[in-house]
């Protein structure tokens, strides 16, 4: 499994993905889940994937092949981010037509999801969540971020912090905390991470970093976030039951009568 998060903000875009697959006690592999298509001054596209690795790699490979020859169905030639999302969706459908029946015979689902974000020319930065069926949705001002993969562990911090006006530095910090929470709770997500920061209208990647345990900032987050949570938790008062309503008997309750109470003195039912 994996975890990827992308945020489309007023200042630009922040993307973060892990690289773990096939997690187990003695079987852990590393495959990058982020692919960047960059033509400085024209476009920056970031594609992240989650799901069946063979499926997602096939989709990315086809997109790379078309980009290499710059044919009509290439991400280099798509005039808008919407058309780029449509091309990714069409490619997913092509792979489905090739592999879905064979996967079904082995009891496997066609499981793949993608995040596509970036900016083309004079368009504003845009962010899309693309599903296994090839259809997709776009981020909005109210929901400026998407997550794929093991999203449930890192979602609460993103929900509480990220808005459209969040700065890129704050968004990167939030993404890393979200990833740390996910790694803490799920063995199938792990380092190294790919962190990408893109500033609006620059049409080139500002930062693209690999993050591992030897990264001092991520190591600080890993230690300080847990300690800060415990500190805040301990600072909150315990419940004061004296200010809560008493047992009024209005809540539904099923009581089991002890056998001895339901029988007479001779042990027989009364």
C-alpha positions in Angstrom: 0.0 0.0 0.0 1.1 3.6 0.0 0.0 7.1 1.1 0.1 10.2 -1.1 -1.2 13.7 -0.4 -1.3 16.8 -2.6 -2.4 20.3 -1.8 -3.3 23.0 -4.3 -3.0 26.4 -2.6 -3.0 30.1 -3.5 0.8 30.1 -3.4 1.3 26.8 -5.4 1.3 23.1 -4.8 2.8 20.7 -2.3 3.0 16.9 -2.9 4.2 14.1 -0.7 4.4 10.4 -1.3 5.9 7.4 0.3 7.7 4.5 -1.4 6.8 1.3 0.4 5.2 -1.8 -1.2 4.6 -5.4 -0.2 5.2 -4.7 3.4 5.6 -7.7 5.7 7.7 -9.0 8.5 10.5 -9.9 6.1 9.4 -8.6 2.7 9.6 -4.8 2.2 10.2 -3.3 -1.3 10.7 0.3 -2.3 9.2 1.9 -5.4 8.8 5.6 -6.0 5.1 6.7 -6.4 5.8 10.2 -7.8 6.5 11.0 -11.4 7.3 14.5 -12.6 6.9 15.9 -16.1 8.6 19.2 -16.3 9.3 21.5 -19.2 10.6 24.7 -17.7 8.6 27.8 -18.8 5.8 25.7 -20.2 4.4 23.2 -17.7 5.0 21.2 -14.5 2.9 18.0 -14.0 3.1 15.8 -11.0 1.6 12.3 -11.0 1.3 10.2 -7.9 -0.1 6.6 -7.7 -1.5 4.1 -5.3 -2.9 0.6 -5.7 -1.7 -2.4 -7.6 1.9 -1.6 -8.4 1.8 -3.5 -11.7 -1.2 -1.5 -12.9 0.1 1.9 -11.8 3.5 1.2 -13.3 1.9 0.2 -16.6 -0.1 3.5 -16.7 3.0 5.6 -15.9 5.1 3.7 -18.5 2.6 4.3 -21.3 2.4 8.0 -20.4 6.2 8.2 -20.4 6.5 6.4 -23.8 4.0 8.9 -25.3 5.9 11.8 -23.7 9.2 10.5 -25.1 8.0 10.7 -28.7 5.8 13.7 -28.1 2.9 12.2 -30.0 -0.7 13.6 -30.1 -1.7 11.8 -26.9 1.3 13.1 -25.0 1.1 15.1 -21.7 3.5 17.6 -23.4 0.8 18.4 -26.0 -2.3 18.6 -23.8 -3.4 22.2 -23.8 -4.9 22.2 -20.3 -4.6 20.4 -17.0 -8.1 19.0 -17.6 -6.9 17.4 -20.8 -3.9 16.0 -19.0 -6.3 14.4 -16.5 -8.4 13.0 -19.3 -5.3 11.5 -20.9 -4.4 9.8 -17.7 -7.9 8.5 -17.4 -7.9 7.2 -21.0 -4.6 5.4 -20.3 -6.0 3.7 -17.2 -8.9 2.4 -19.3 -6.5 1.1 -21.9 -4.6 -0.9 -19.2 -8.0 -2.1 -17.9 -8.9 -3.5 -21.3 -5.6 -5.3 -21.4 -5.3 -6.7 -17.9 -8.7 -6.7 -16.1 -9.9 -10.1 -17.3 -6.6 -11.8 -16.5 -6.6 -10.2 -13.0 -10.2 -11.4 -12.4 -9.3 -15.0 -13.2 -6.8 -14.8 -10.4 -9.2 -13.2 -8.0 -7.6 -9.8 -8.1 -9.3 -6.4 -8.4 -8.3 -3.7 -10.9 -7.1 -1.4 -8.1 -5.4 1.9 -9.0 -5.8 5.5 -8.2 -3.9 8.6 -9.1 -3.4 12.2 -8.2 -2.4 14.6 -10.9 -1.5 18.2 -10.2 0.5 21.0 -11.8 0.3 24.1 -14.0 0.3 24.7 -17.7 1.2 28.1 -19.2 -1.3 30.8 -18.2 -3.7 28.4 -16.4 -3.8 28.5 -12.6 -2.4 25.5 -10.7 -5.0 22.6 -10.7 -5.4 19.3 -8.8 -7.3 16.1 -9.8 -8.1 12.8 -8.2 -8.3 10.1 -10.9 -10.1 6.8 -10.1 -9.6 3.3 -11.4 -12.5 3.8 -13.9 -10.6 6.7 -15.5 -13.1 9.3 -14.3 -11.8 12.1 -12.1 -12.7 15.1 -9.9 -11.0 18.4 -9.4 -10.0 20.1 -6.1 -11.9 23.2 -5.1 -11.4 26.2 -2.9 -13.4 24.4 -0.1 -11.4 21.1 -0.6 -7.9 22.1 -1.8 -6.3 18.7 -1.2 -6.6 15.0 -2.2 -5.2 11.9 -0.6 -4.9 8.4 -2.0 -3.9 5.1 -0.4 -3.8 4.8 3.3 -5.3 8.2 3.9 -7.3 7.7 7.1 -4.4 8.0 9.6 -3.1 11.3 8.2 -6.4 12.9 7.3 -7.3 14.5 10.6 -4.3 16.8 10.7 -4.8 17.9 7.1 -8.6 18.5 7.7 -7.8 20.7 10.6 -4.9 22.7 9.2 -5.0 23.1 5.4 -7.0 25.8 3.6 -6.5 27.5 0.3 -4.6 30.3 2.0 -2.1 28.0 3.8 1.5 28.9 3.0 3.7 26.4 1.1 6.0 26.0 4.1 3.0 25.3 6.5 1.5 22.9 3.9 4.8 21.0 3.6 5.0 20.8 7.4 1.4 19.5 7.6 2.0 16.9 4.9 5.1 15.6 6.7 3.1 15.4 10.0 0.3 13.6 8.2 2.8 11.1 6.7 4.5 10.6 10.1 1.1 9.8 11.7 0.4 7.3 8.9 3.8 5.6 9.2 3.2 5.3 12.9 -0.1 3.5 12.5 0.4 1.4 9.3 3.3 -0.8 8.4 2.5 -0.7 4.7 3.6 3.0 4.5 7.3 3.8 4.9 10.3 5.9 4.0 11.9 7.2 1.8 9.5 10.0 0.9 9.3 12.2 -2.1 8.4 15.9 -1.2 7.8 18.3 -4.0 7.0 22.1 -3.7 5.9 24.1 -6.7 5.4 27.9 -6.6 2.6 29.4 -8.6 3.4 30.7 -12.1 7.1 29.7 -11.9 6.6 26.8 -14.3 9.5 24.9 -12.8 9.8 22.8 -9.7 11.0 24.8 -6.7 12.0 21.8 -4.5 12.0 18.1 -5.0 13.5 16.2 -2.1 14.0 12.7 -0.9 13.3 12.4 2.8 14.6 9.5 4.9 15.2 9.0 8.7 18.6 10.8 8.3 16.7 14.0 7.4 17.0 16.2 10.5 13.7 18.0 9.9 11.6 14.9 9.5 13.4 13.3 12.5 12.5 16.4 14.5 8.8 16.2 13.4 8.7 12.5 14.3 9.9 13.1 17.8 8.3 16.5 18.6 4.9 15.8 17.2 4.3 12.8 19.4 5.7 14.6 22.4 3.6 17.6 21.7 0.4 15.5 21.4 1.1 13.9 24.7 1.7 17.3 26.3 -1.5 18.7 25.0 -3.4 15.6 26.0 -2.1 15.7 29.6 -2.9 19.4 29.8 -6.6 18.7 29.1 -8.7 18.1 32.3 -10.2 14.7 32.9 -14.0 14.5 32.8 -15.8 16.0 35.8 -18.7 13.6 36.2 -20.4 15.8 38.8 -21.4 18.3 36.1 -22.9 15.6 33.8 -26.6 14.7 34.0 -27.2 11.7 36.3 -28.6 8.4 35.1 -32.2 9.3 34.4 -33.2 6.0 33.1 -34.3 7.4 29.8 -31.6 5.7 27.7 -32.6 2.3 26.3 -31.0 -0.5 28.4 -31.2 -4.3 28.3 -30.5 -5.9 31.6 -29.7 -9.6 32.1 -31.1 -11.0 35.3 -28.8 -13.3 37.2 -30.0 -16.9 37.2 -30.2 -17.1 41.1 -32.4 -14.0 41.2 -34.9 -15.5 38.7 -35.4 -18.8 40.5 -37.1 -19.6 43.7 -35.5 -21.0 46.8 -35.7 -24.5 45.5 -33.8 -23.5 42.4 -36.8 -23.7 40.2 -38.1 -20.8 38.1 -40.6 -18.7 40.0 
